[in-house]
């Protein structure tokens, strides 16, 4: 059979073949798809996740009551007036004058309403040194940060006139503005710098401008198309800004990776002497298949987020799933068409000393099809002593993972999230010290048939007094009644303040003791308790409850996909075990750095005593999916070499060293992109960036370069074991290209267990 007539089978091969033959049609269809999805998505607009859909439980019930009543809760603000010395008290004339000036100044802006005096509401600290002037910002609460600046300047003006006092503003609107000003550019720079970083690494990897631009172009167009799809889908399942950010991260990572796998294999085949047409067809049948298997596995992992019941996670999971699917389809359709169109021009813009041809002449790793000298040396040791390598590598990873046993998760407080870098954090701490729980009070949303009925009024009064008597609050407890809607809001500062554990205990007292004994005694009264602390607790409870189903779904379906893709029970089991070990090591690093503070200064972080609640489950899903990229790519190459007649040990060596270049390049890009998020000021973003980067680095080196070959070498022919009772499973392995390589290798006699 002539080289150009090599017959390849499977979805990836057929898609690549069709695209290469109808290259203009393939490119046109892709561009039309991108333009149409973006156009339709823009025209339809995007539906954001509602507050009432964010959580289940009491938090959701309270939000539903507010939405059904049509009440727009304004953003609440407070101004702390505090004596700098112990001699000055809130009852002093000078102090009272400052309070009056603050009230007049904020009212004079015309941006606020319901300004209350601390002497009327009782918001005076126990030591008599502090007072709170409270008010609401006019207009919608979610945009209050855009209108708060005149009020902040008015308060600053009063501060300048009273040097002996601290006069500082804090609240939802002022925090929103402060964070947007401080970190809005931070996020944008991180997102914008990800593409140039990836492009720079690709230039080094390929040594040619055109070849480096292709993966970035594919990733960007896939992201653009997904943005349109997200807007369309949001009318069924609402989306969020967080989902958009995660989609950008994942889309850039997998889009570049998939294109990188394809390009490297096509280059390798051409370097081996094949004509351009045959090289493209072989790349479609091999790397194309690996991309589909990897992409489907990543999609399944991302789908695990849909089982959390948390709207934010569902949005992130669906957005990630869509961008992976789009990038996967683009990689096996439009990429072959572009390579066919470009031909040798894909090497345009060669960079001196970086192009593979130049590196081959210098005797270094050539990328493409050359074998990495470093990994050749590592593999010689691993394959010579696989048992020792397995024990050492596993022991090292278990030691790294060990701190994860004591992992503590919680929603980070303001000072944990931002440290003392912002003045508003210091204000937050001072308010919490003077008025425990004052910055994050519990909010009881009370709905009755008649909110002014004597028994309801009596129950509200009893709740107010009992909340303080029970020790859950030190007061003052504030009640706001909306007569027309028969709804009342009760604001209860919780004892414990910013201490999450103590504030949580106070919340439990309110919910389990105070409420049943007061409001719970009146028929027809609903009184769900919400607020920051309650929302955190409800979120934690729901997240913990979803861990088992999410883990089970991801692991079981990933196992089944690997079983069907490689028709080997052994490969499926080892894939899951190795991925779990990689995730465990990432958890251990997170706990060591961010919970215990070991080496935290090296990444510009600090030990905050906890991992943010959503991160472990998020990392598990993302990492379990992304780690399959390398695993499927390497194992596919090993299996391909085995089918061509190499012994299992030689196939392992060949598969690992020939994929080392592309895996290293892909890993460096992922580590760099994720590492950018590790440079952000927010501790939660640092935790995410460091966790993802560390896991990818471990996965691409210790897991794929040491543990995988060691395990496979020890197992030998048992790697390809498939029990007879599983032979009826669908055979998805036929996408592999079984043609012989340039040099014939005599078939191994022990090949009887390999099924194709």
N, C-alpha and C positions, 0 to 999 in steps of 0.2 A: 504493500500500500504506500503510495507516495506521501511525502510529508504533508503536502497541502491537503491531502484527502483524509487525514486522521478523523475518525468519527468520534465525536464526543456526545454525551447524552446528559439529560437533566435540565431542570428549569434554568439554572444559571447559564449553562452552555447554550441553550436555545435562545435565551434572551440576548446574550452577548453576540451570538451569530447573527440574529435578526438585525440587531442594532448596527453591527459592522457592515452588513449588506445594505441597510436602509439608513445610512448615517445621518443624512439631512433630515429625514422624517423623524428619527429618534431625537435629535437635538431640538427640532421644532416642536415636537410633542411635549418635551420637557419644559421648554421655555413657555409654551402656551399654558401648561399646567401651573407653573409658578405665577404667571401673570394673572390667570383666571382666579386662582385661589386667593391671591392678594387682593385683587379687585373686588371679588365677591365678599371677602372678609371685611374689607374696608367699608363697602356699601352697607353691609348688615350691621356693622358695629359689634363691639364685644360686651358681653354680659359679665359683670364682676360678681364674685361670690358675696352673698349677703351675710351680714352679721348673724342673722338667725339660722343660717345654714352652716356656719362654721363648726358648731359643736352640737352634740346631743345633750340631754340632761337638763338641769335647771337653767343653765346659761342660755340655752336655746329657747326654753319655755318663756323666760323673761323677755328675750328679744322679740319673740312672736307677739307677746302681749303689747309691747310698745309699738310694734309695726302695725298691728291690727287696730290699735287705738289712734293711729295717725299722729302720734306725738314725736316731734323732732327734739331729741334731747340735745341741748346746746353743750358746747365744750366748756367745762368749768375751769376757772382759774383762781389762784390764791396769791396774795401778796403777803410775804412774811415780814413783819416788823419785829426786830429782835434787838434787845440791848446788848452792846458789846461788853459791858461790865456788869457785875453782880449788883451794883448799887442802884442802877436805873430799873424802874418797874413800869409795867404797862399802865398803871394808874397815875403815873406822874403827868403833870400838865404838858411837858415837852413831848412826851410819848403820845399823849392824846392828840396833840396838835399835828404830829406826824401822821397819825392814822387818818385824821380829817383831811389832810392834804392829799394823801394817797387816794382816798375815796373821791375827792373832787377832781383829781388829775385823771383818773381812769374814766370817770363819768364824762369828763370834758372831751374825751376823744370821740364820743358818739358811737363807739364800736362795741360797747358792753351794755348789759342790762342786769337788773336785780343785784345791785351792789349792796352788800350787807356789812354792818359794823360789828367788829368782834365783841363790843360791849353789849350788843343786842342779842347776838347768837351764842355768846359764851365761849367763843373760840380764843380763850386765853390759856396759856400753858400753866401747869401746876406751880412752877417756880416763879410765875408772875413776870418773866422777862420777855415773853413772846406773845404775839397776837397775829391772827390771820384775817385779812380783809378778803372776802370771797365775792365772786361775781361770775356771770356767764358771758360768753362771747356771742354777739348777734350772728345769725345766719347758720348755715349747715355746719355741723361739727367736723365733718371730714375735710372741710376746706378752711377751718378756722385758723390754721397756721399761716395762711396767706394774708390774713387780715389783722394779725396780732401785733405787728411791729409798732404801730403808733402807741399802743398801750404799753409795750415794753419801754419805749422811749420816755413816755410820761412817768413811769415808775423810776427810771434812771434819773430823771430830772429831780424828783423828790429826794432820791438818795443823795444827790450832790449837796442838798441843803441841810442834811442831817448826818454829819460825820460820825456821831457817837452811836448811831443805829445802823443795823443791817436792814436794808429794804430791798427785797428780792422777790421776783415773780416766778411762779411755777404752776404748771397745769398742762392739760392735754394740748392746747394750742401752742403754748410757748415751747413745750418739748418737741412738738412736731416741727416747728420752725427751726429750732436749734439743731435737731438731728438732720433735717434736710440741708441746712447750710453747711453743717460739718461733714456729713457723710454722703450727701447726694452726689457730689463731684467724685468722691472716693469710689463709689460703685460704678459710675459711668466710665471713669478712667480704667477701672479693672476690666470692664466689658470691652472697651475699645482697644485696650492694649493686648487682649488675648489673641486677636487676629494677627497683628504684626509679629508677635512672639512665635506663633505657630508657623508663619511664613518664613521667618528667619531660620528656624530649625529645619524646615523643609528644604530651604536653599542649601544648607549644609549637607543634608541627607542626599539630595539629588544632584547638586552641583550644576543645575540648569534652571533658569528663571521660569520657562514655560512649564516644565515638569512640576516645579514647586507651586505654581499658581493653580494648577488643576485641582488638587485636593481642597484648597481654600475656596475656590470658586464653587465646587460642588457643595461644600459645607454651608457656605453663605446662601446659595440658592435653595438648599434644603430647609434652612432656617426661615428664609423668606416665605416659602410655600407653607411651612408649618404655622407661621404667624397668621396667615390667612385662614388655614384650617382651624386654628384655635378660636378665631373669632366666630367662625361658622358653628363649630361644635359648642361654643359657650352658650348658645341659645337652648341647648339641652342639658349640658353640664357646665355650670359657670366656671370661669377661669379667674386667675389672679396675677398680680405683678410678680409674686414669688414664683409661680409656675412659669412665667415668661423667662425669668432669670435662669431657672434650672434648665429650661428648654435650650437656651442659648449655650449653656455650659455643655450639656450632653450632646447637642447637635454639632457643635464644633469638634468635640472629642471624637465621636463616632464617624462623622462625615469625613474628617481628615484621615482617620484610621483606615476606614474601608477603602478609600481611594489609594491610600499608601500601599495597602496589601496588593491591590490590583496592579498598580503601576510597577511595583517592585518585581512581581512575578512576570509581567510582560517583558520587562527589561532583562530579567534573568534568562528567559527563553531566547530572546534575541542574541544575548551574549553567548549562549550555548550553540549558536549557529543556525537557529531556525529562521525562516523568512517571517516577515512582519505579520502576514495573515495567520500563519500557524501559531506564532507566539501569542497572538491575541486570543485565538481559540483555546489554547491550552490555559491561558490565564483565566478565561471565562469559566472553564470547566473545573479549575482547581481553586484559585483564590475567590472566584465568583461564588462557588459552592460554600466555601468557608464563610464568606460574608453573609450569605443567606442563613446558614445555620446559626452564626453568631448573632445576626440581627433579630431572628425570631426568638432566640434565647433571651436577648436583652429586652425585647418587647414583653415577653412573659414575666421577666423579673419586674419591669416597671409596672405591669398590670397588678402586681401584688399590692401596690399602694391603694388600689381601688377597694381593698378589703378592710381598710382602716375605719371607714365610716366618717372620716374627717374631710371636710370639703376641700381644705387646702392641700392635703395629701392626694386626694382624688384628682384635683386639678394638675398637680405636679406629675403624677403618674401618667395621666392621659396625655399631657403635653410632651413628656419624655418619650412615651410610646410612639406618638405620631412622628416626632422628628427622627427617631431611629428608623421607623418604617420608611419614611420618605428618603432618608439618606441611603438606606439599603437598596431601595428600588432604583434610585439614581445611579448608584455604584455599578449595578449590573445591567443598566440600560444605556443611559446617556454617556457614561464614561467610555465603554467600548466604542461608541460612535465617535467620540472626540478623538480617541487614540487612533482610530482608523482614518479620520480626517487629517490629523496632524502628521501621522507617519513619523519619519525621522525628524520632523520639525519640533517634536516634543523635546528634543535636546537643544533647542535654540536658547541662546543666552547663557552659554556655558561659563562657569566661573573658574578662573585659574586655580589649580591645586585642589579644587573641591569636587570636580566631576569624577565619577567612578572610573572612567578610562584613565585619568591621570593618577588616581589612587592605585589602580592595578599596576601601573608602570612603576610606582614607588614601592610596591610590595605590601601595601597596607590593604585592609578590608575594602573591598570594592562595592559594598552595598550590593544591589542587584543580586547576582547569583554567586558571588564569591563567598568564601567561608571565613568567618571571623576568627582571627588568630587567638584572641582572648578566650572566646568560648570554646574553641578547639582545645586549648590548654585545660580549661575547667572540665570539659567533658571527658578528657583522658583520665583525670583523677576520679571523677564521679563514676564513670563506667568501669574503671578498674576496681574501685572499692565502693560499690553501690550501697551496701549495708551500712558502712561507716558514714558515708555521705548522708544517708537518710536519717540516721540517728543524730548526727551533729546538726543538720539543718532543722529537723523537727524540734530538737531540744532548744535551739536558739529561738525559733518562732514561738514555742510554748513559753519560754522565759519572757519574751517580749509581750506575749498576750496575757501573762499572769496578772498584771495590775487590773485587768478588766474585770476580774472576779469581784473587786470591791467598787465597781462603778456606781456612782451616785448621779442620778439625773434630776434636774429641776429647771424650771424657767428662770433664767438669770435675772437678778434684780438690776436696777439701773446702774448702781455702782459696780456690780460684777461685770456688766456688759461693757461699760465705757471707762471704768476706773475713775480717776480724779482729773481726767484730761479736760473736762468741760465744767465751767462754773455752775451750770444747772444741776450737776450731780452733787456738788457740795450743798446746794440749796435743798435738794431732795433729802440728803442725809440730815440736815439741820431741822427740816420740817418734821421728819420722822422721829427725830430725837425729842423734839418739843411736843409734838402731837402724834403719838404712835398710831400708825395706820391712816394718818390724815391725808397722805398723798394717794393712797389706794384703798378707799373705804369699800366695805361691802355695800351692795345696793340691793335692797329688797323691793321688788316690783309687786305691789299689792293691787289686785283687781277684785271688785265686788259688784253686786247688782246695784247697790247704792253705797258709794264710798262715804257718804255723810250720815249713814244710819247710825243710831246711838251705839249699837253693839260693835260696829266696825270701828268707830271713833275710839271707843273704850279699849278695843283690842290693840289699836295702833299705839295708844298711850301706854298700855301695859307692856307692849313689845319694847317701846322706847326705854322705859325704866328698867325692865328686866334685862335688856342687853347690857346695861352698865352693871346692874346688881350681880349678874352671873359671872362677871369678870371677863367677858368676851370683848368689852369695849370700855374705854375710859371717858367716852363722850367727846364733844357733844354730839348727840344723835339728832339729825335734821330730817324733817318730814316735809315733802312738797306734795300738795294735793291738786290733781287735775279734775275738777268737779264734773266738767262736761263729759269726760271719758270714763268717769268712775274708776280712776287709777290714782294710786299714790306711790311716791318714791320715798323710801326710807334709807338714808345714808348713815352707815355705821362704821366709824373708824375702828379697825380691829387691833386689839392688843397683839403686839408682836411686830407691827410695822413692816420693815423690810426683811425681817427674819421669816422666811417662807414657812418653816416648820411651826413656829409659834403662831403666826397669823393663820395657818391652816387649822391649827387646833381651836383657835377662836372662832373660825368659820364653822367648824363642826359643832361647836357649842350653840351657835346661832341656829343652825339648821336642825340639829337633833334635840335640843332642849328648849331654847327660848321660843322658837316659832310654834312648835306643837302646843306649848302651854298658853299661848296668847292668841295669835292669829288663827292657829289651827283649831281653836274652839268655836269659831264662827262658821256656820254652814255657808257654802258657796263662795268662800274667799280663797283666792289663789295667791300665793306669796312665794314665788321662786326667788332664790338668792343668787345674785350675779355680782359682777365686779371683777377687778383684776385677779384677786386671789382665788375667787370662786371659779373664774374662767380657767386659770392655770390648773386648778385641782380637777375640774371636769375634763380638761384636755388630757391630763396625765392618766386619769382613770380610763378614758376611752382608748388612749394609745396603748396602755398596758394590756387592755382587753383584746386589742387587735394583733398583738405581737405573735401569738401562736398561729392564728389562721394565716397571717401574711408569711411567716417563716415556712409553714407547711406548704402553702401554695407555691411559693418560689422554688423551694428545694425539690418538691415532687415533680413539678412540671419541667424544671431544668434537667432533672434526672431522666425523665421520659424523653426529652428532646435529644439528649446526648445518647441515650440508648438507641433511639431510632436512627440518629444520624451516623453513628459508628457501628451499630449492630454488635455491641460489645458490652456485656454487663459489667465487666471489670473497668473499662474506660469510664462508663457512666458513674460508677461508685467513686473511683479515684478523683474524678472531676469535682464531684460535690465535696469530698473530704478536703481536697487541696484548696478549694475556694473558701470553705468555712475556716480553714486555718489562716488564710490570708486576711479574712475579715476580722478574725479574733486578734491577730497581730495589730491590725489598725486600731481596734478598740483599746488594746493595751497601751499603744503609743498615746492615744487621746487622753486616757486616764492619767498616765504618768506625767504628761506635759501640762494638761489643763486642770486636772483635779489636784494632783500632788505638787505641781510646779517644777518637776524635774526637767531641767534644761529649757524651761519656758522662755528665758531671756534670749535663747538662740534664735527663736522664731518671732521675737518681739511681742511675746505674750506674757501672761502671768497666771499663776495657779489661782483659780477662782473657786476651787473646792467642789466643782460639779461640772457635769457635761449637760449642755442644754437638752431638754427633754426629747425633742423631735429628732435629734441627730442620729442616735444609734440605729433606729429603724430605717431612716432615710439612707444612711451609709450602707446598711446591709443590702437594701434593694439596688442602689446605684452600683455598688462595688460588685455584687454578685452578677449583675448584668454585664458591666464593663470588663470584668476579668475574663469573661468567656471569649472576648475578642482574641486575646492572646492564646488562650487554651485551645480553642477550636482551630486557629490558624496553625499552631505548632503541631497538634495531634493529627490534623489533616495531612500535614506534610510528612509526618512519620508514617502514617498509614499508607500514604501514596508510595513512599519508598519501599515499604514492606510488600505492597502488592506488586511492585516491579521486580521483586525477587531478592532484595537484600535481607540479610538476617535481621532479627529484631534489634539486636544491639547496634548494628551498623545503621539501621533505619533511624534509630533514636539519635545517634550522633549526627547523621546527615540532616534530619529534620530540625534539630535544635540549632546547629551551626549555620545552616543556610537561611534560617528565619531570624537569626540573631540581629541582623542589621535592621530589618523592618520592625521587629518587636522593640528594639532599643529606640529607634526613631519615634515610633508611635508612643512609647512610654515617656520619652523625654518631652514630647509635646503635651501629653496629658498632665504630667507632673508640673510643667511650666504653667499651663493654663490654670490648673487647680491651685498652684502655689501663689498665683497672683491674688486669689481670694484670701490666702493666708496672710497677705500683707495689709488687709483692711483693718480699720481701727476697732470694729466690733468684735468682741470675743467669740460670739457665735459663728461669725464668718471665718474667723481665724481657725476655729475648731473644725469647721467643714473643710476649708482649704487644706489644712495640714492632714486631716484624716484621709481625705481622698488622695492627696499626693503621696502620702506614706504608703497607703495600700497599693496603689498602682506601681510604685517603685519596688515594693516587696514582691508583688505579683510577677513583674517582668524579670526579676533577677533570681531571687532565691527559689520561688515557686517553679517558674518555667525553666530556669537554667540549672537547678540542682535537684529539687525534690521530684519534679516530674520525670526527668530521665533516670533518677535513682530508683524510683518506684517501678517504672516500666522495665528497667533492666533486671530488677529482682523478679518481677513477674514473668518475664520472658514471653513464651507463647500464650500464657494465660491472660495476657493483655487482650487477646482477641476472643476470649471465651464467651459463648452465647449458648445457654441451655437449649436443648432440643425443643422444649415446650414453648420457647420464645421465638422459634424460627418462623412462626406465622405472622409475626409483627411486620408492618409495612417496611419495605426496604428503601431507605432514603440515601443509601450509600452510592448509588450508581452515578451520581454526578461526577465522581472522581474520574480522572483521565488515566486509563490503564495502559497508554502507549508506552513502549520502552523508551528509556532515555537514550542519549547519544551513544553511550557505551553500553553494550549488553552486559547484564549481570546474571550469572547462572541462578536459576530458581532454587530456593531453599526447600529441602525435603520435608521440613516440619511445618509447611504452610497450610496444612489441611483444615485448620480451624478458621481460617479467614473466609468469610462469606461475602460475596458481592452480587 
